[in-house]
Amino acid sequence: MTLSHSAANPPGADRTFQVDLRGLVDLLSHHLYSSPRVYLRELMQNAVDALTARHTLEPDAPAGSFGIRLYADGSVVRVEDDGVGLTEADVHAFLATIGRSSKRADQIADQRGDFIGQFGIGLLSCFLVADEIHVLSRSARTPDAPAVEWRGRGDGSYSVRTLPASACPRPGTTVTLTPRADAAEWTRPSQVHALARHFGSLLRHPVTFDDGAGGTGAPVNPEPAPWARTYATPGARSRAMAAYGEEVFGFTPLDTIELDLPAVGLKGIACVLSEAVPAGRRHGHRVHVKGMLLSEQAEEILPEWAFFVRCVVDAESLRPTASRESLYEDDTLAAVRDALAERLRAWIARTAASDPDLLGRFLQVHHLAVKSLAVHDDEILRMLLPWLPFETTDGHATLDEFARTHRTVLVTSSVEEFRQVAAIASAAGLGVVNGGYTYDRELVHRLPEIRPETSVADLDPATLTAHLDPVDRETELAAAAYLSLARDALAVFDCDVALRTFHPASAPALLVDSREARHERTRSQLAREQQGGVWGDILGALRQEAPRAQLILNQLNPLVRTAVTIDEPELARTSAEALYGQAAMLSRRPLRPAESSLINRSFLDLLAHALRKDS
């Protein structure tokens, strides 16, 4: 495996690379493969490819007549197959040259798509657990072909010799590893058996394992994939798919969706998660290629919005990357992703039409995933928007229910804005939906596409205040002095003060302010402080045009009726600050440092006033 000439190259002559095999193995172990355990997958994959070539050579051979046998007793690991085998020329060409694959041989180039591997470095993964690789092979292409023995060592050297045919009684290949002491974790019998089942449970060729304790070898893949079996009834098939999904993923699926894409030879199932997951958090999927497990974390097989399912699939035409632990991003993968997305949409449509109970359970758990899909998918929008739950002034309700009682639907731009106005808007008969959650505001605005008789508008502070009843003139005049002091006290927060009547009477005040207005006032204030001079005056004028906050006092509240009669200026200012602070806290938006300081100060001032009065 050392690519060097023994003689010196003359000046100007072509030279060859010098390959440090130990360095290359270290590169593989730290950057290409995720774990030393992949050595067994590579050996099994080579065996499967050899069996595929053998079937091409002998297409009339009975199914199951060729197989793979694994052996591990703690001292050696052996993988034996009945595949096409190697000639001495094959050994020199394919085992002794890094980067070349026997699958590239001219005689099978046309069938390259039938093989799992497309890279010639897989055998090097064995150096992750052993210092020497022993290969004994006999070709099935040539009658009475001799056996060939190849020994590759971790220092980059190898040896080849021809043996009598009796050394390998039948065509095929046997690879034997003598594990290093530091590789015992990956080469003990129980681990080899577990890895074989992990990687090869869906292989189409029979695979057996022998731990040297006697017996004929336990089957690694005793049954075909669950979707390839026949069942007595559709219910039995459905239960079998759910049981397999639970075995693979460790949860009981809410439902299972069978996946079948004949064009790329893909079959499998998607398991609907029974618990919600955060938006954008994508689960890995189990992807097999021609039965061999490729990856347990293949996120790229489904679009981002499909985070409510986990899939296990087996495909014929997907292309693995060099490490064979993920999928190569190409047109085939993109087409598969689109086709699987369509299968999920079809399941949602079928469930909506035929199983409302399942749909209800699904939406209760995965409404966020469906909302993310509905934003970009008109068909899903039409089918499911009326069923999706939203937070409204009538409680949690579907838009269909909400629109029956509110011909005009108002939607807030943030959660804090909704929490701030919900109780008062409800008492005023306004229908408001919380649009602060991901996707909600955009979806509510599309409601008229489903219910043309319903109109949707963003909640404007003026809309809310217009539904608050004004006080009579005498009450307004009596409170004028207090309102003037309150405006002066709250001017530092760009806040006006007004007196109205509204329900519920238990609410002493309402702070009407939008996030955009607060940001604009803050930006203008900072710009004016930094610029100064003429620019400061100009920005100051612009700042005055920015929407101001409004503290609306409720004349129906007993505390407010008492406060507006206060004739002590300092106490009046303190009470106004306290009312502002309480309204700011009830709005549930983040408090600015000045507001936190005001709340503490006004509380202490009121407490001091009460103590002085009592004394």
HELIX and SHEET records of a PDB file:
HELIX    1   1 LEU A   21  LEU A   27  1                                   7    
HELIX    2   2 LEU A   28  LEU A   32  3                                   5    
HELIX    3   3 VAL A   38  LEU A   57  1                                  20    
HELIX    4   4 GLU A   88  ASP A   90  1                                   3    
HELIX    5   5 VAL A   91  LEU A   95  3                                   5    
HELIX    6   6 SER A  102  ARG A  104  5                                   3    
HELIX    7   7 ASP A  106  ASP A  114  5                                   9    
HELIX    8   8 GLY A  122  LEU A  128  5                                   7    
HELIX    9   9 ALA A  165  ALA A  167  5                                   3    
HELIX   10  10 ALA A  181  ALA A  183  5                                   3    
HELIX   11  11 ALA A  184  THR A  187  1                                   4    
HELIX   12  12 PRO A  189  GLY A  200  1                                  12    
HELIX   13  13 PRO A  226  ALA A  228  5                                   3    
HELIX   14  14 PRO A  234  PHE A  249  1                                  16    
HELIX   15  15 PRO A  262  VAL A  264  5                                   3    
HELIX   16  16 GLU A  299  ILE A  301  5                                   3    
HELIX   17  17 ASP A  331  SER A  354  1                                  24    
HELIX   18  18 PRO A  356  HIS A  376  1                                  21    
HELIX   19  19 ASP A  378  LEU A  384  1                                   7    
HELIX   20  20 LEU A  385  TRP A  387  5                                   3    
HELIX   21  21 LEU A  399  THR A  405  1                                   7    
HELIX   22  22 VAL A  415  ALA A  427  1                                  13    
HELIX   23  23 ASP A  440  VAL A  444  1                                   5    
HELIX   24  24 LEU A  447  ILE A  450  1                                   4    
HELIX   25  25 PRO A  461  ALA A  466  1                                   6    
HELIX   26  26 ARG A  473  ALA A  478  1                                   6    
HELIX   27  27 ALA A  480  LEU A  490  1                                  11    
HELIX   28  28 ALA A  491  PHE A  493  5                                   3    
HELIX   29  29 ARG A  515  GLN A  531  1                                  17    
HELIX   30  30 GLY A  533  GLU A  545  1                                  13    
HELIX   31  31 PRO A  558  ALA A  563  1                                   6    
HELIX   32  32 PRO A  569  LEU A  586  1                                  18    
HELIX   33  33 PRO A  593  ASP A  614  1                                  22    
SHEET    1   A 8 TYR A 158  LEU A 163  0                                        
SHEET    2   A 8 ALA A 147  ARG A 153 -1                                        
SHEET    3   A 8 ALA A 130  ARG A 138 -1                                        
SHEET    4   A 8 GLY A 172  PRO A 179 -1                                        
SHEET    5   A 8 VAL A  77  ASP A  81 -1                                        
SHEET    6   A 8 ILE A  68  ALA A  72 -1                                        
SHEET    7   A 8 VAL A 207  ASP A 210  1                                        
SHEET    8   A 8 ALA A 218  PRO A 219 -1                                        
SHEET    1   B 5 THR A 256  LEU A 261  0                                        
SHEET    2   B 5 LEU A 266  VAL A 272 -1                                        
SHEET    3   B 5 VAL A 309  ALA A 315 -1                                        
SHEET    4   B 5 ARG A 286  VAL A 289  1                                        
SHEET    5   B 5 MET A 292  SER A 295 -1                                        
SHEET    1   C 2 PRO A 389  THR A 392  0                                        
SHEET    2   C 2 GLY A 395  THR A 398 -1                                        
SHEET    1   D 3 VAL A 432  VAL A 433  0                                        
SHEET    2   D 3 THR A 408  VAL A 411  1                                        
SHEET    3   D 3 SER A 455  ASP A 458  1                                        
SHEET    1   E 4 ASP A 469  PRO A 470  0                                        
SHEET    2   E 4 CYS A 495  THR A 501 -1                                        
SHEET    3   E 4 ALA A 549  ASN A 554  1                                        
SHEET    4   E 4 ALA A 509  VAL A 512 -1                                        
END                                                                             
